[in-house]
Amino acid sequence: MLMQKRVLVKIKKDKTELSLREVLEKIQELQAQHPDEDVFFDGDEYAICVRPRKASP
């Protein structure tokens, strides 16, 4: 089963004015909005993404 990720917030790599604290706060905010999914920062995409949680065996 393929876990499909979705980009929620794309961050401009150049000219971003977001601090690390602001990115972490945004991740926490999105975690509260998506309690049944994993919210994470994808360094390759330079974005905050979400994907379904893995089902427990």
N, C-alpha and C positions, 0 to 999 in steps of 0.2 A: 504494500500500500504506500503510495507516494504522498508525502506530507507537503502540501502546497503552501508556500509562504506568500504573503501579500505585503506590499509596501504601504505603510500608513503615512509616514512622513519622510520625504526626500530632503536631505540636507545638502546644500551647496558646499562642495568641498573647498572651492575658492571663494573668498570674500564672505565667509560665514561669520556672523557676529555672536553666534551661540556659544556659551561657555559649556564646559563639561557638566557643570551643575545643572544648567538649564536642560541639557539633553537628558540627564538622569531624571530630573523632575518630570519631563514629558513622558519618559518611559513609565514612571510610576503612575502618572495620570492615565495613560493608555492601558496599563495593567488593570486598573480599577474599572475601566470601560469594557475590557475584554477578559473577564475572570476565567473563562473556560478555554483560553488560548495562551500560548507562550508569546510574550512580547520581548523582542530582543533588538540589539543594534547589530546590523550587518555591515561589517567594515568594507566588504567588497562592493556592496551597493551604496555605501555611505548613506544608510537610511535606517529608520526604525521600522521593523517588520513584525508581522504576527503570523503564527501558524497554529493549526490545531494541536492540542496536547496529544502526546502518544497515549494510546489506550493501555491501561494496565492489563497484563496477561491474566 
